[in-house]
Amino acid sequence: MSTAPTSYIDIFSDEILSNPYDAYAELREQGSVVYLDKYDAYAIPRYEEAHAVVADDESFGSRGFLSINPDYNRYYDGSVIGSDGADHHRLRAVLSTRLAPRALRTLSGDVRAAADSFIAEVLKSSSFDAVTDLAKVFPLRIVADLIGVPEEGRENFLDRADRNFNLFGPANERGRASVGVHEETMEYVQLIGRPEDLTPGSFGSTIHEAIVEGVISEREGWRLLLTYLFAGMDTTINAIGYALLLLSQHPEQWDAVRADRSLIPKAFEETLRLESPIQLIGRGAVRAAEVGGVEIVEGSRVAVLYASANRDERRWQDPTRFDVTRDTGGHLGFGYGVHGCAGQGLARMEAHALISALADRVEHFHAGEPVRHLNNILRGLQSLPVEVEYA
């Protein structure tokens, strides 16, 4: 066994969060496992080892380790994302049938129609903000409708979701400013998510049925409702925002997509690879394990760097190039393994529908300067002014 090299890089600093890729490349160059001195955690920056860690749920768990800051992990105890083993499978199973490919296919026509109508409305003006007018609006509408919560108050969802994701990181300024949001969000969910207020037959109703049937506890049910309502939007929003930025920056790729609509799924997967909406995730060694020739002792904290792995030169040819024809199979944009994003099928459906509706109407994008939004875990845009030429 070799010893992991040490890095003093602060991957959560404003400077690195604004443009993390040079730092990630430096970590990949250092080794397959790198000890982050500032956070007493092992970074996993290369693809092969990152994939192996998230695939090995017997050695690496989420409970007590999801956040880089040990004190923040209490917010996720008992949640589907902060649980392991039988508890995780039990919680995830509540909505697994509703989120399975067969069930989502029954929704695809409605989502496509909604996207078509939505884009037609957005494009009544040839200039708009691709984030605030588009990416932040459509996923919120779709997810909130599926969960079945009332329309009133939805405008507060995104800020609360963003602050909750900050708690996956350290107790830096963003983390400290977000303390308290979990309790605030839980109170809000309990206010809007009462069984009598949810749409009959909605995802939220399914969760409450599982509580009544004794499959999950009431506390677990409220946490499940919170997770699917809030975690199900930000990743999709950020991925859609970056898809529009990349397609505007690479007009030849947009031309290819418009000429061959079968490239729409590949264009979105390439976006997830190149600009991973979740940059990293915390895990912990629940038993001693070997990663890339380095022994990770039991109890060690691990930061799996999805965004770095998705640009690993050892896995991807010319990894910084945006290529809508690339075979992106195996990317970690939505994680992998038992903790892979449960709503990734829905996210893809929403994104594909939006890109398709745009391809029907827009010949060229002209994007202004993007304004990036900093979050400890998420990579996203705050604003992207766009002008379009109609097809």
N, C-alpha and C positions, 0 to 999 in steps of 0.2 A: 504494500500500500504506500502511496505517495502522500505528501502533505499538501493541502490546498494552498496556493499562493494567496497572499493578502492584498486587498485593494482598499484604498482610503477614499475612493470615489463615493460621493453622496448621490445616489441615483434618484433621490427625491428632491434635489435642489431645483429651484426655479430654472436655473440655466440648463440643467440636463433634461428636465421635463419638457422644456421648450424645444429641444433638439437632442433626443437621447441616443441617437444612433452611433455617434463617434464613441461615446462611453461604452455602449454595448459591444462595439467592435474591439475596443481595448480589453474588455473583460473576456471576450471569446479568445483573444490572442493570449491572454494570461493562462487560460486553462479551461478544462471542462467543468471544474468546480472552483469557485473563487470565494474566499472568505471576505465578507464585507465587515471591516473592523468597526465602522460606525454603528452598525445595527446588530452585531453579534449573530450574523446569519450567513448561510452559504448561498451564494448566487449560482444558479445553473444557467449559463448563457448560451450553450451550444444545443443544437437541435436534438442530436441522438440522446443525450443525457436528459434533456428536459422532457422529451417524449417518454423516456423510460421511467422517470420519477412520477409523472402524473398517471402512468399506466400501472404503477405498482402501488395499489391502494393498501396492500398488506404491510408495506414498509413505511409508507408516507401518508399521513392523515391530515384532515382539515380541522378536526375538533381541537380547539385550544391553540391553533397555529395559523388560522386563516389570515389574521392581521400580522403585520411585521411587528407591531407593538403588542407585547403580551397583555397589557392592561385592557386593550380594546377587544380582545377575543370574547369577553363576557357578553358582548352585544349579540354575538352569533351563536352562542351555546343553545342547542335545542332547535336550531334552524336547519333547513335542508342543506344549505351550503356549508354549515358549520358542524356537520355530523358525519359519521362514518359507519361502515358496516351495515348491520341489520336496520339500525335506526334511519340511516340515510336512504336505504332502499324502500323502507316503509313510507317515509315522507314523500319521496320522489314518485312512488307508485300512485299517489292520490290523483295526480294529473297526467300520468304517463299515457293513458289511453287518449285523453283529449289532445295531447301534443304529438301523438304518433303520426307517421306519414299518412296513413289511411284516413284518419280523422281530419288532418289538415287539408287533404285533397277536397274534402267536402266544403271547405271554406274558401278554396282558391278562387272560385268564380266571384264570390262576394268581395274578396280583397282586390282582385283585378278591377272590378267595376268601381269600387271605392277609390282606387288609385287613379283610374281614368278620369273620374269626375273631379277629384281633388286637383290633379295636374291641370285639367282644363281651367279650373278656377284660378290657380296660381299663375298660369300663363296668360291671363287677361292683361297682365302687364308684362312687357318685354324685359323689365328689370325687377329683380327681387333678391331677397337674401336666401340663399340655398340652405342655410341652417335655421334661422328663426322663422322663415315663412314656409319651409318645406320639411327639412329633416326632423325638426322638433315637433312638428304638428301631426303628421300622418301616423307615425308609430304610437304616439300618445293616444290618438283617437282609436286606433285598432285594438291596442292592448287593454285600454280602460273599458272599451265596449265588451271585449271578450271576458274580462274579469266580472263585468256587470255592475260597476260602481256608478253612482250618479254623476252627471256632467258637472254639477256645481263643485267648484274647488279644484278641478283638474289642473288649473294653471299653477298650482303650488307643487305638483308632483315632481317636476324636474329638478328644482332646487333641492328638495329633500333627498331625492335619489342621489344627486351629485355629492351632497355632504355625507351621505351614508357610505359611499364608495371611498371617500377620503379616509374613513376609519379603517380601511384595509391596510393603510400605510402607517408611517411612524407618527409620533407625537410632535410633528413639526407645526408650523403656524396653521396650515390647512387642517391638520388633524385636530389640533386643540380647538380651533374655531368650530369644528363639527361635533364636538362632544355635546351630548344632549339631544342631537337630532334623532337618534334611534328611538328614544323614549317619546319624543314629540311625534315622530312618524307612527309609532305604534298606537298612540292615542288617537291620531287622525284616522288610521285604518279601522280601529274599533268603532269610530264614529260613523264612517261612511260604508263600512263593510258588514253591517248588521244583516242577518238573513232576510229580514222583511224589506230591506232597501235594495237588495241585489236583484238583477234581472233574472227571472226564472230560467233555468237551464244553462246559466253562465258558469264559467270556471269557478267563480267565487261561491256559487251555490253548491258545486261539487265538493269544494273544500268543507263547507258547513255540513254537508251530508256525511262526510267522513268523520266529522266530530260526533255527530249524532249516533253513527254506527259504532263508535268506539275504536275506530281504526287509528285515530290520532287524538291527542288531548286538545282541549280548547286553546291552551297556550300555544301548542304546536300549530294549530290551525290558523291562529292570528299571525304567527310568524311566517307561515306558508303563504298566506294572502299578501303580506307585506313583501315577501321576496319576489313573488311572481309579478306583482303589480309594479314594483319599483326597479328591480334588477332587469326586468324584461324590456325596458325602454332605452336606457342610456347607451348600452352597447350597440343597439340597432341604430339609434340616432347618430352616434359618432361614426359608425361604419358608413351610413348613407351619406353623411356630410363629406367624408373623405373620398367616397366613390365619385361624388360630383366634382370635387376639387381635382382629383387625378384625371378624370375624363375630360375636364376643361383644359388641364395642362398638357394633355396628350391628344390633340384633335384627331390624329391618325387612328388612335385606338377607338375614339368615339365613332369615327367613320366606319371602322371595322364592325363595331357593335350594331350600328344602324343597318349595315349591309347584310349582317348575319345575326339574327336575333338569338340563335342558339349560343352565342358568346356572352349573353347577359349573365348567366350563372357564373361563368368563368371570370368575367370582369369583377363581379362582387367577391368571389373567392380570392382573387388577386389583391383586391383592396384589403380584405381581412388579413392576408399574409403581410402585405407591405406596410400597412398602418393599423396594426392590431388594436382594436378598441380597448381590450384589457391588456395592459402592458406586462403585467406579472401577477402572480398569485402566490400566497403563502401556503406552505406545507410544513409538516414536522415529522421527524423520524420517530416513529412509534416503536421501532426496534433498530438496532445497529444495521447499517446497510452500506453497500459499496456502490459508488457512483463514479464512473470514469476513472477507476483506479484509486479513488480517495475514499477512506472510511468516514462515513457520517455516523457519529455516535448517537445512541438513543437520546431523545430529548432535544436534539439540535433543531434549530429553525432553518428553513430553506425558502429561498425566493426563486421560484421558477420563472425565468424571464421569457415569456411567450414571444414578445416582440423581437428580442434578440435572436431567439431560436428560428424565428420565421425569416430572418435575414442571414442565416448562417451560410457562409460560403461553402462549407462542407456538404450542405444539403441542397442548396439552390444555385443554379448557374446564373451568373450576373444578377445577384439577389436584389440589387437596388433598382433594377429596371422594372417599370410597370408594363406588363405584357398580358393582354386579355386572352391570349391563346395559350398561356402557360398551363401546364399540368400542376395544379397546386395541391394535389392529393396529399393528405397528412399534415397540412398546416395546423398550427395551434391557435388560430384566431379565436376559436370558440372553446379552447381547452381540449381535453381528451380524457377518455376513461370514464369511470363511474361519476365523476364530477364534471364531465363535459356539459356545456350549456344546454339545459333542458329545453329552452325555447328557441334553439338555433334554427329549427325548421320553419317556425313562424317568422323569425327575423329574415330568413332568406326569401320567404314568400313575399313579405312586404317590400323588400328591396328590389326583387325582380320585377314586381308589379310597377313600382315607381319608375325604374329605369326603362321598362318597356313603354310606359305611357309617355315618358319624355322622348324616347326614340321615335315615337309616332309623330311628334310635333316639332322637335328642335333639331335644326341642322347643325348649328354651331353654338358652343358656349363661349362666353368671354368673361372670365372670372377676375375680380379685383383682388386686392391683397387680403389673404385670409387672416383672421384674428384667432389665435389659438387660445383655448381654455385650459388652464392647468388644474389637474386633479392628481392626487397621489397614485392612482391606479389606472384611471381612464385616460385615453388619448383622444381628444376631440377638438372641435372648432367652436368658437363662440359666434363667429360671423363669417359669411362668405358672400360678398356682393356679386351678383351675376347678371349679365345681359345676354339675351339669347337672340339668335336669328331663326325664324320659324322655317320649318320644312315646307 
